Amino acid sequence: RLKVAAKKLIADVTEQKRDGMKMCTAAMKEVNFDKASNHSATNLVRQQRFLTALLTRLESEPGQVVEEFAQFRTELARPGNIRLHIAGNIQKLPPMKPILLSSFLPADYSNTDWLSHVSLLQFSSDYLKPTAKNPSNKGVIIGLGAIESSFLVQCCPGPHSFQHPDIAPMMVLIEYLTTLEGPFWKQLRGLGLAYSYSIRMDLEDGQLYFVLFKSGSLVKAYTEAGNIIAQYASNKGGFDAQRLEAAKSSVLYAIISREDTRAAAATQSIMCYFRRVPQDYNLHLLRQVQGVTVEELERVCKTHLMHLFDNQHTNLAITTNPSKVPEIKDGFAALGRDIQQVDTFDAFVE
């Protein structure tokens, strides 16, 4: 069964290497996260190398491999690594603590020993490289023969806590700029510069991301996106009151949709635990979104989104067809960006 699983996963890696967006995202994670992170460990090239070596070992020393996997399973199932979340009408249930302790803990654990082995989960932002915490104009471009369009991911440090005061205005601002018929839609997709785009605030990573998906004119699309942000940061764009209310409504709906069923509400409950926020976190966020003002949008646009298009505050990853690499490199060089060309992704991964 281990052989079958390994061969299937290797085939999946081969398929993913033909996906321009997945490869671009993988390159960005390789730039940002150190080797102790899950992002690094699950890098598709490292996984391919590991799985290939695993198949070889399964031929020469199958018993040793099976024993190592058994040890790995034991470590995963260690009480200190398990979080059990129960959702329901607790008042109608019998006392749960004795039942849980007797059902899920080994007999040699006392009622208090297991607590000493439980620790808070770490965030991905704890594993950022120094070059991700303090970017310095680092860029990489990889040529992929299997794709025709270009893909771009650029990031900079952003809000790094789930209770950061700028979360609500940032959510509204991103929705305002990237919504259907919004500024980005009209100037990027509307003009045929890119099939899709996004701005994403990842609080767990502590990073802001700008993405261009299937762009036929990458440098022009990137430049236009930066111009849009600059206009709104300098108050030249002007926030329309009606569109602002529409953006708020969309954000409010997205937050409410997180708890649209009992199962979804239960999931949000345990996510609050992992994120170290109160159980009524979403309720407070709804109130904050409702109160967002134009002045707050202008402020976060200057303090956060402007940095997302500043060479000195960002890291950049691009995947494109090899024939387009020189053109894109020259285009970004004209914008003050020196991009490292990588012949293959395998060579890029240490």
C-alpha positions in Angstrom: 0.0 0.0 0.0 2.9 2.4 0.7 4.2 1.7 -2.8 0.8 2.5 -4.4 0.4 5.7 -2.4 3.9 6.9 -3.2 3.5 6.2 -7.0 0.2 8.1 -7.0 1.7 11.1 -5.2 4.6 11.2 -7.6 2.2 11.2 -10.5 0.4 14.1 -8.9 3.6 16.1 -8.5 4.4 15.6 -12.2 1.0 17.0 -13.1 1.3 20.0 -10.8 4.6 20.9 -12.4 2.6 21.8 -15.5 0.4 24.2 -13.6 1.8 27.8 -13.9 -0.1 29.2 -10.9 0.8 26.3 -8.6 4.4 26.5 -9.5 4.4 30.3 -9.1 2.9 29.9 -5.6 5.4 27.2 -4.7 8.3 29.5 -5.8 6.9 32.3 -3.6 6.6 30.0 -0.6 10.2 28.8 -1.2 11.3 32.5 -1.1 9.4 33.3 2.1 9.5 30.3 4.4 12.5 28.5 6.1 13.1 24.8 6.1 11.4 24.2 9.4 8.0 25.2 8.0 5.3 23.0 6.6 5.4 25.1 3.4 9.0 24.0 2.9 8.5 20.4 3.8 5.5 20.0 1.5 7.3 21.7 -1.5 6.4 19.5 -4.5 10.1 19.1 -5.5 11.1 18.0 -2.0 8.1 15.6 -1.9 9.1 14.2 -5.3 12.7 13.6 -4.1 11.4 12.0 -0.8 8.9 9.8 -2.6 11.4 8.6 -5.2 13.9 7.7 -2.4 11.0 6.0 -0.5 10.2 3.7 -3.4 13.9 2.7 -3.6 14.0 2.0 0.1 10.8 0.0 -0.1 12.6 -2.4 -2.4 15.8 -2.7 -0.3 14.5 -2.4 3.3 10.7 -2.6 3.4 10.6 -3.6 7.1 12.6 -0.5 8.2 10.3 1.8 6.2 7.2 0.3 7.7 8.6 0.7 11.2 9.4 4.3 10.6 5.8 5.0 9.4 4.5 3.3 12.5 6.7 5.5 14.6 5.4 8.5 12.7 1.8 7.5 13.3 2.5 7.1 17.0 3.9 10.6 17.2 0.9 12.1 15.3 -1.5 10.3 17.8 0.4 11.4 20.9 -2.2 13.1 23.2 -0.2 16.4 23.2 -0.7 16.6 19.4 -4.4 16.0 19.4 -7.1 18.6 19.8 -10.7 17.3 20.4 -13.5 19.7 19.7 -17.1 18.8 20.7 -20.1 20.7 19.4 -23.6 20.2 20.6 -26.0 20.9 23.4 -23.5 20.3 26.2 -26.1 20.9 28.9 -28.0 17.8 27.8 -24.9 15.6 27.7 -23.4 13.8 30.7 -20.2 15.2 32.2 -17.7 14.9 29.4 -14.3 15.3 31.0 -14.1 11.8 32.7 -15.4 10.1 29.5 -12.9 11.9 27.3 -10.0 11.2 29.7 -10.8 7.5 29.9 -11.5 7.1 26.2 -8.7 9.0 24.5 -5.8 9.0 26.9 -3.5 6.0 27.6 -3.9 4.3 30.9 -0.5 5.4 32.1 -1.5 9.1 31.8 -2.9 10.9 34.9 -5.6 13.5 34.7 -3.0 16.3 34.6 0.1 14.8 32.9 -1.3 15.3 29.4 -1.7 19.0 30.0 2.1 19.4 30.2 2.4 18.0 26.7 -0.1 20.4 25.1 1.1 23.6 23.4 -0.4 26.3 21.3 -0.1 25.7 17.6 2.4 28.0 15.8 1.5 30.3 12.9 3.2 30.2 9.5 4.5 33.7 10.2 6.8 32.2 12.9 8.7 30.5 10.1 9.2 33.4 7.8 12.7 33.9 6.5 14.4 37.3 7.3 14.1 38.2 3.7 10.3 37.8 4.0 10.0 39.8 7.2 12.1 42.6 5.7 12.0 42.2 1.9 14.7 43.7 -0.3 13.6 43.7 -3.9 14.0 39.9 -4.4 12.5 38.4 -7.5 12.6 35.1 -9.4 11.3 34.1 -12.8 11.0 30.5 -13.9 10.3 29.4 -17.5 7.8 26.5 -17.9 7.4 25.0 -21.4 4.0 23.7 -20.5 2.3 27.1 -20.2 1.6 29.9 -22.6 0.4 32.7 -20.3 2.3 34.3 -17.4 1.6 34.1 -13.7 2.8 36.4 -10.9 2.7 36.4 -7.1 4.1 39.4 -5.2 4.0 39.8 -1.4 4.9 42.1 1.4 4.5 42.0 5.2 1.0 42.8 6.3 -1.3 42.4 9.3 0.1 39.5 11.3 -2.5 39.0 14.0 -6.2 38.0 13.8 -7.0 40.9 16.1 -5.1 43.5 14.1 -7.1 46.8 14.0 -6.6 47.1 10.3 -8.3 43.8 9.3 -11.8 45.2 8.8 -10.8 48.3 6.6 -8.4 46.1 4.6 -11.2 43.6 3.9 -13.4 46.4 2.7 -10.7 48.0 0.6 -9.7 44.8 -1.1 -13.3 44.1 -1.9 -13.8 47.6 -3.2 -10.8 47.4 -5.5 -11.2 43.9 -6.9 -14.9 43.4 -7.1 -16.8 42.8 -10.4 -16.9 46.1 -12.4 -14.5 47.6 -9.9 -11.2 49.4 -10.7 -9.1 46.3 -11.1 -11.8 44.5 -13.2 -12.1 47.5 -15.6 -8.4 48.2 -16.0 -7.0 44.6 -15.9 -9.5 42.1 -17.1 -11.6 44.7 -19.0 -8.6 45.7 -21.1 -7.5 42.1 -21.6 -4.3 42.4 -19.6 -5.0 39.4 -17.3 -7.7 36.8 -17.1 -7.9 37.1 -13.3 -6.2 38.9 -10.4 -6.5 39.1 -6.6 -5.2 40.8 -3.5 -5.2 38.6 -0.5 -4.5 39.3 3.2 -3.2 36.1 4.9 -3.2 36.7 8.6 -1.7 33.3 9.4 1.3 34.0 7.1 1.5 37.7 8.1 1.7 38.6 4.4 -0.2 40.5 1.8 -0.3 38.9 -1.7 -1.0 40.3 -5.1 -1.7 37.7 -7.9 -2.0 38.0 -11.7 -3.4 34.9 -13.3 -3.0 34.0 -17.0 -1.7 37.4 -18.1 -0.8 38.0 -21.8 0.9 41.4 -20.9 2.4 40.8 -17.5 4.5 44.0 -17.2 1.6 46.2 -18.4 -0.9 44.5 -16.1 1.5 44.8 -13.1 2.1 48.5 -13.9 -1.6 49.3 -14.3 -2.4 47.6 -10.9 0.3 49.7 -9.2 -1.1 52.8 -10.8 -4.6 52.0 -9.4 -3.3 51.6 -5.9 -1.3 54.8 -6.2 -4.3 56.8 -7.3 -6.4 55.7 -4.3 -3.5 56.2 -1.9 -3.0 59.8 -3.1 -6.8 60.5 -2.9 -7.0 60.9 -6.7 -9.1 57.8 -7.2 -12.0 58.9 -5.0 -14.1 56.4 -3.0 -17.7 56.3 -4.2 -20.2 56.1 -1.3 -22.6 53.7 -3.1 -19.8 51.3 -4.1 -18.3 51.5 -0.6 -21.6 50.3 0.9 -21.8 47.5 -1.7 -18.2 46.4 -0.7 -19.2 46.4 2.9 -22.3 44.3 2.1 -20.1 41.7 0.3 -17.7 41.5 3.1 -20.5 41.2 5.7 -22.1 38.4 3.7 -18.7 36.5 3.4 -18.3 36.7 7.2 -21.8 35.5 7.9 -21.5 32.7 5.4 -18.7 31.3 7.6 -21.4 30.2 10.0 -24.3 29.5 7.7 -24.8 25.9 9.1 -24.4 24.2 12.4 -21.4 22.3 11.2 -19.8 25.5 9.8 -20.4 27.3 13.1 -18.7 24.4 14.9 -15.7 24.7 12.6 -15.5 28.4 13.3 -15.5 27.7 17.0 -12.4 25.5 16.8 -10.7 27.9 14.4 -11.1 30.6 17.0 -9.2 28.4 19.4 -6.4 27.9 16.9 -6.3 31.6 16.0 -6.3 32.6 19.7 -9.3 34.8 19.4 -12.6 35.0 21.4 -15.5 32.7 20.4 -17.5 35.8 19.3 -14.7 37.0 17.0 -16.8 37.0 13.8 -19.5 39.1 15.6 -17.0 41.7 16.5 -15.6 41.7 13.0 -19.1 42.3 11.6 -19.4 45.4 13.7 -16.0 46.7 12.7 -16.7 46.2 9.0 -20.0 48.1 9.4 -18.1 51.0 10.9 -15.4 51.3 8.3 -14.9 54.9 7.0 -13.4 56.4 3.9 -10.6 57.9 6.0 -9.7 54.4 7.2 -9.6 53.1 3.6 -7.3 55.9 2.6 -5.0 55.2 5.6 -4.7 51.4 5.1 -4.2 51.9 1.4 -1.2 54.1 2.2 0.2 52.0 5.0 -0.3 48.5 3.5 -1.3 48.3 -0.2 1.2 50.9 -1.3 4.0 48.7 0.1 2.6 45.8 -2.0 3.8 47.6 -5.1 7.0 49.0 -3.7 10.1 47.1 -4.9 11.9 47.7 -1.7 9.2 46.1 0.4 8.2 43.1 -1.6 9.3 39.7 -2.9 8.2 38.5 -6.4 7.8 35.2 -8.2 6.9 34.8 -11.9 6.3 31.7 -14.1 5.9 32.1 -17.8 6.8 30.4 -21.1 10.6 30.4 -21.6 10.3 32.5 -24.8 8.8 35.3 -22.7 11.4 35.4 -20.0 13.8 38.0 -21.6 10.9 40.4 -22.4 9.5 40.2 -18.9 12.9 40.5 -17.3 13.7 43.6 -19.3 10.2 45.1 -18.5 10.7 44.7 -14.8 14.3 46.0 -15.0 12.8 49.2 -16.4 10.6 49.4 -13.3 13.7 49.0 -11.1 13.3 45.3 -10.4 16.2 42.9 -10.8 14.8 39.4 -11.3 16.8 36.2 -11.0 16.2 33.8 -13.8 15.9 30.2 -12.9 16.2 27.5 -15.6 14.2 24.9 -13.7 12.2 24.8 -10.5 14.1 21.8 -9.3 17.3 23.8 -9.5 15.7 26.6 -7.5 14.8 24.3 -4.6 17.8 23.5 -2.4 
